[in-house]
Amino acid sequence: MLKIHEFGQIELELILAEQRIESLSEAKDKLQEAYKKLQNDETELVRTLNEKYGAGQVDLNSGEFIPVK
């Protein structure tokens, strides 16, 4: 009877592990989609800023925009 109980415990642990893997996989998929959206938003922001100000760089220390010559 003890072995049957152990077998049941192992099966339960496997079910819980599979549920956890599924949950982690779903979380990973959501993060990947959020990352792709962030990349698209960044690309759009760069495009918008280039249209408005032209090509250049920002000095992070001073916040000054330095246009490309």
Secondary structure, 3 states (H helix, E strand, C coil): CHHHHHHHHHHHHHHHHHHHHHHHHHHHHHHHHHHHHHHHHHHHHHHHHHHHHCCEEECCCCCCEEECC
